[in-house]
Amino acid sequence: MHDPTPDTSLGSFAAVLAGELPGAWTSTYHPDRGGNNDHGALTDRVWDMNDVADALAKHTVDQCAVITREDGTRLFVADPIGHGEGYLIAAMAPDDAPDEAFRAVREPDGIAVDADPFSAAEDVTHDLLPRYDKALAQVRSNAARLAAPQAAEPERVVMTWSGEAIVVDKPDRADVTKALTENGFVFAPDRNVFVLSGDDTAHQAASVRATGDRLSELGIDTVLRHPPTRPALGTAPTAPPSPSVTTSAPSTRRR
């Protein structure tokens, strides 16, 4: 059925403007429907924190047009809202980018142009579009980074000094266990750890290096740590003993 709503000067302006911009653009006119307009979904996507945003916040949009480039980039066109001639043209934010992708990206604020679509095309091409394309590229880059799977925390085997020996908690993987036993670690079932003796320090160092190399081939990091430092006797806070419990002095025997 033929749409009885006649085209307006704004619709004609937007259609001509679309044909003058670089690239392939199409224009869609959204007319005034006597107060029953539902243009909020469009004005909500206007990507502006300057004059256009101020005008939209103070006035209701009766009619507007959206000019769309073949890659989905959109421009919003509206009357100057209030007294004046010409039109307001603003960038529209992409619908498919998460809010976090816009963080720290400067808005490509819109512009006011004369009613001549040919001079307006020059203003849009040389003023608005460069800023718009730059902001879009930043948002797309941010969105891609946010969508990329986060790198998994690398597996690691922790070797801890215990006196002169080095101990490793029993691993879950059989290939890690094999790497330990093939390089001199011996399982101590009473402690559920693997122990590398320190009787021969040169052999011990070579075993640690060989084990680390093998684990690296398996994609596992190796960390060599000293045990936590114990606080000096008498410096740690002590809870008051229960009346029914007899406490003994702490032993000072070194292990």
HELIX and SHEET records of a PDB file:
HELIX    1   1 SER A    9  GLU A   20  1                                  12    
HELIX    2   2 GLY A   40  THR A   43  1                                   4    
HELIX    3   3 ASP A   51  LYS A   58  1                                   8    
HELIX    4   4 ASP A   99  PHE A  102  5                                   4    
HELIX    5   5 PRO A  117  ASP A  123  1                                   7    
HELIX    6   6 VAL A  124  LEU A  128  3                                   5    
HELIX    7   7 LEU A  129  ALA A  147  1                                  19    
HELIX    8   8 ALA A  174  THR A  181  1                                   8    
HELIX    9   9 THR A  201  GLU A  217  1                                  17    
SHEET    1   A 5 TRP A  25  HIS A  30  0                                        
SHEET    2   A 5 CYS A  64  ARG A  69 -1                                        
SHEET    3   A 5 ARG A  74  ALA A  78 -1                                        
SHEET    4   A 5 TYR A  87  ALA A  91 -1                                        
SHEET    5   A 5 ILE A 111  VAL A 113 -1                                        
SHEET    1   B 5 VAL A 186  ALA A 188  0                                        
SHEET    2   B 5 VAL A 193  LEU A 196 -1                                        
SHEET    3   B 5 ALA A 165  ASP A 169 -1                                        
SHEET    4   B 5 ARG A 156  SER A 162 -1                                        
SHEET    5   B 5 ASP A 221  ARG A 225  1                                        
END                                                                             
